[in-house]
Amino acid sequence: MTGRPTTSPPPRRPSARSWGAATRAGLTTSATTVRTGQGVTYTATVAAAAPGGGVPTGTVTFRDGTTVIGCSAGSQTLNASGIATCTTTFPTPGSGSVTATYAGTASHTASTSTTVTQGVVNAQAVGLVFSGATLNGTSVTPSCRGAVGSSYGCTVSGGGNNAVVVANVGFGNSAGGAVSYSGATETLSWSATGKNTGSGTVTVAPNATASTGTVSATKNGVNAAAVTVRFTESGGATWTAVLTVS
């Protein structure tokens, strides 16, 4: 007598968790622009992507471009909420491209965050200063006074009726010396009084110490004239400098 035929059950397909649940890494910065030497903190949050679950564990590596960032504080091991942090400083002005990479575990796959752009400006730059000044085409040295950044003013005397003073403008330290400000193109606004009134902008190229264009003021006959230049830091103060021809 023959028994009932039997069939083998189909092989079980491994579950997605055999390879680990997919993850997504997010990254934020405590400040989009910082000064050289100023601490900035990056926060990475790693979460399981649906339909996976659980809170990822393990470590996160923070990089500026391809260079691993040395973290002076924070924890690069994910906490119970899937968060890791890194506090660091930058020694030179420029623009960083920061990412956070989660290493992954047997339960959760590795992932890398989108890039956070980090601006770094020169801590020595505290205001605007003039350079390369000329009076009626002849090189001159203005007489300057006040605090760079807040009440800084420079004066050129003489030149006769309708004399014209022309100068470049850029960023300066507290002693009035020209310094670079950032690794980006910065725009300064100006307005002039005197015979030729008006307003406009000049730009300072990345890591340059002076504007590519010039600002000027023209006496109205024997009467003094001035050009005022302003720059507002990202999320910071407005710097002002005034150049007068008298």
C-alpha positions as CSV (number, residue, x, y, z in Angstrom):
1,M,0.0,0.0,0.0
2,T,1.5,3.3,-1.1
3,G,1.4,6.3,1.3
4,R,0.4,9.8,0.5
5,P,3.0,11.6,-1.5
6,T,4.9,14.2,0.3
7,T,6.5,17.4,-0.9
8,S,9.3,19.4,0.6
9,P,8.4,22.9,1.8
10,P,9.8,25.8,-0.3
11,P,13.1,27.2,1.1
12,R,12.6,30.1,3.4
13,R,13.8,33.4,2.1
14,P,16.1,35.3,4.4
15,S,14.6,38.3,6.0
16,A,15.8,41.8,5.2
17,R,17.3,42.0,8.7
18,S,19.8,39.3,7.7
19,W,21.6,42.1,5.9
20,G,20.7,44.8,8.5
21,A,18.0,47.5,8.3
22,A,18.8,50.4,6.0
23,T,19.6,53.7,7.8
24,R,19.5,57.4,7.1
25,A,22.1,59.8,8.6
26,G,21.3,63.5,9.1
27,L,23.7,66.2,10.0
28,T,23.4,69.7,11.5
29,T,25.9,72.4,12.5
30,S,25.6,74.8,15.5
31,A,26.6,77.7,13.3
32,T,26.8,78.0,9.5
33,T,29.7,80.6,9.9
34,V,32.3,80.6,12.6
35,R,35.6,82.5,13.2
36,T,38.9,80.8,13.1
37,G,39.5,79.1,16.5
38,Q,35.9,79.3,17.4
39,G,34.3,76.0,18.4
40,V,31.5,74.6,16.2
41,T,29.5,71.4,17.1
42,Y,28.1,69.0,14.5
43,T,25.2,66.7,15.4
44,A,24.6,63.5,13.5
45,T,21.3,61.6,13.9
46,V,21.1,58.1,12.5
47,A,17.7,56.4,12.2
48,A,16.4,53.1,10.6
49,A,14.6,53.6,7.4
50,A,11.2,51.9,6.9
51,P,10.4,49.1,7.0
52,G,13.3,48.5,9.3
53,G,13.3,49.4,12.9
54,G,15.3,49.7,16.1
55,V,17.7,52.4,17.1
56,P,21.1,52.1,15.4
57,T,24.2,51.7,17.5
58,G,27.8,52.1,16.7
59,T,30.1,54.9,15.6
60,V,30.0,58.0,13.3
61,T,33.0,59.6,11.6
62,F,32.9,63.3,10.7
63,R,34.8,64.5,7.7
64,D,35.6,67.8,6.0
65,G,35.8,66.7,2.4
66,T,37.9,63.5,2.7
67,T,39.7,64.6,5.8
68,V,38.6,63.1,9.1
69,I,37.8,65.8,11.6
70,G,39.6,65.6,15.0
71,C,36.8,66.2,17.5
72,S,37.9,68.0,20.7
73,A,34.6,67.2,22.4
74,G,31.4,65.3,22.0
75,S,30.8,61.6,21.5
76,Q,31.2,59.9,18.2
77,T,29.4,56.8,19.5
78,L,25.6,56.9,19.0
79,N,23.6,57.3,22.2
80,A,20.3,55.7,23.0
81,S,18.6,58.1,20.7
82,G,20.9,57.4,17.7
83,I,22.8,60.7,18.1
84,A,26.5,61.5,17.9
85,T,28.3,64.8,18.2
86,C,31.6,66.4,17.3
87,T,33.0,69.7,18.5
88,T,36.0,71.1,16.6
89,T,37.7,74.4,15.4
90,F,39.1,75.5,12.1
91,P,42.6,77.3,12.0
92,T,42.2,79.1,8.7
93,P,39.4,80.9,6.8
94,G,37.6,79.1,4.1
95,S,34.6,76.9,3.3
96,G,34.3,73.4,4.5
97,S,32.1,70.5,3.2
98,V,31.3,68.4,6.3
99,T,29.6,65.0,6.3
100,A,28.9,62.3,8.9
101,T,29.3,58.6,8.0
102,Y,27.7,55.9,10.1
103,A,29.8,52.8,10.1
104,G,26.9,50.4,10.4
105,T,26.5,47.1,12.4
106,A,25.1,43.6,11.8
107,S,21.7,45.1,12.5
108,H,21.9,48.3,10.6
109,T,23.6,49.3,7.4
110,A,26.1,52.1,6.9
111,S,25.0,55.5,5.6
112,T,26.4,59.0,5.0
113,S,24.7,62.3,5.5
114,T,24.2,65.0,3.0
115,T,26.9,67.7,3.0
116,V,26.8,70.7,5.4
117,T,28.6,73.7,4.1
118,Q,30.7,75.3,6.9
119,G,31.9,78.9,6.5
120,V,35.0,80.0,8.4
121,V,36.1,83.7,8.6
122,N,39.3,85.2,9.9
123,A,39.0,86.1,13.6
124,Q,41.6,88.9,13.2
125,A,39.2,90.8,10.8
126,V,37.3,93.3,12.9
127,G,36.3,95.9,10.4
128,L,37.0,97.7,7.1
129,V,40.1,99.7,6.1
130,F,41.3,101.6,3.0
131,S,44.4,100.9,0.9
132,G,46.1,102.3,-2.2
133,A,44.6,105.8,-1.8
134,T,45.3,108.5,-4.4
135,L,44.4,112.2,-4.5
136,N,44.0,113.5,-8.0
137,G,45.9,110.4,-9.2
138,T,48.9,110.8,-6.8
139,S,49.5,108.3,-4.0
140,V,48.7,109.6,-0.5
141,T,48.5,108.2,3.0
142,P,45.2,109.1,4.7
143,S,45.1,110.2,8.3
144,C,42.9,107.6,10.2
145,R,41.3,107.6,13.6
146,G,38.7,105.7,15.7
147,A,38.1,102.1,16.2
148,V,38.2,99.7,13.2
149,G,34.8,98.4,12.7
150,S,32.7,100.9,14.6
151,S,34.0,104.5,14.3
152,Y,36.8,104.2,11.8
153,G,37.4,107.2,9.6
154,C,40.3,108.4,7.3
155,T,40.9,111.8,5.8
156,V,42.9,113.2,2.9
157,S,43.5,116.9,2.8
158,G,44.2,119.3,-0.1
159,G,44.0,118.7,-3.8
160,G,42.3,122.0,-4.6
161,N,38.8,122.5,-6.0
162,N,36.9,119.4,-7.0
163,A,39.7,117.1,-5.7
164,V,39.1,113.4,-6.0
165,V,40.2,110.7,-3.5
166,V,40.1,107.1,-4.7
167,A,40.9,104.0,-2.7
168,N,40.5,100.3,-2.4
169,V,38.7,98.9,0.6
170,G,39.0,95.6,2.4
171,F,39.1,94.0,5.8
172,G,41.4,95.0,8.6
173,N,42.6,94.0,12.1
174,S,42.3,96.2,15.2
175,A,45.5,98.0,14.3
176,G,44.3,99.0,10.9
177,G,46.3,96.5,8.9
178,A,44.8,94.7,5.9
179,V,43.9,91.1,6.4
180,S,41.9,88.5,4.4
181,Y,38.4,87.7,5.7
182,S,37.0,84.5,4.1
183,G,37.3,82.0,1.3
184,A,34.2,83.4,-0.4
185,T,33.6,86.6,-2.5
186,E,32.4,89.3,-0.1
187,T,30.3,92.3,-1.2
188,L,30.7,95.7,0.4
189,S,28.2,98.6,-0.1
190,W,29.2,102.2,-0.5
191,S,27.6,105.6,-0.6
192,A,29.2,109.0,-1.5
193,T,28.5,112.6,-0.8
194,G,30.0,115.7,-2.5
195,K,30.0,116.7,-6.1
196,N,29.3,113.1,-7.4
197,T,26.8,111.5,-5.1
198,G,25.8,107.9,-5.5
199,S,25.9,104.4,-4.1
200,G,27.0,101.0,-5.2
201,T,29.0,97.9,-4.3
202,V,32.5,96.6,-4.6
203,T,33.7,93.0,-4.0
204,V,36.6,91.4,-2.2
205,A,37.8,88.1,-3.8
206,P,38.3,85.0,-1.7
207,N,41.2,85.3,0.7
208,A,42.1,88.8,-0.8
209,T,42.9,91.8,1.4
210,A,41.4,94.5,-0.8
211,S,38.6,95.1,-3.2
212,T,39.0,94.5,-6.9
213,G,37.2,97.8,-7.5
214,T,37.7,101.2,-5.9
215,V,35.5,103.7,-4.0
216,S,35.8,107.5,-4.4
217,A,34.7,110.9,-3.2
218,T,34.8,114.2,-5.1
219,K,34.9,117.6,-3.4
220,N,32.1,120.0,-4.4
221,G,34.4,123.0,-5.2
222,V,36.2,123.6,-1.9
223,N,33.7,121.7,0.2
224,A,34.6,118.3,1.7
225,A,33.2,115.0,0.4
226,A,33.2,111.5,1.8
227,V,32.5,107.9,0.8
228,T,31.1,105.5,3.5
229,V,31.6,101.8,3.1
230,R,29.6,99.1,5.0
231,F,29.7,95.4,5.4
232,T,27.4,93.2,7.5
233,E,28.7,89.9,8.8
234,S,26.6,86.8,8.4
235,G,24.4,87.0,11.5
236,G,26.7,89.6,13.0
237,A,27.5,93.3,13.3
238,T,27.7,95.9,10.5
239,W,31.2,97.4,10.0
240,T,31.6,101.0,8.7
241,A,34.6,103.0,7.4
242,V,34.5,106.6,6.1
243,L,37.1,108.1,3.7
244,T,36.9,112.0,3.5
245,V,38.6,114.4,1.2
246,S,38.8,117.9,2.7
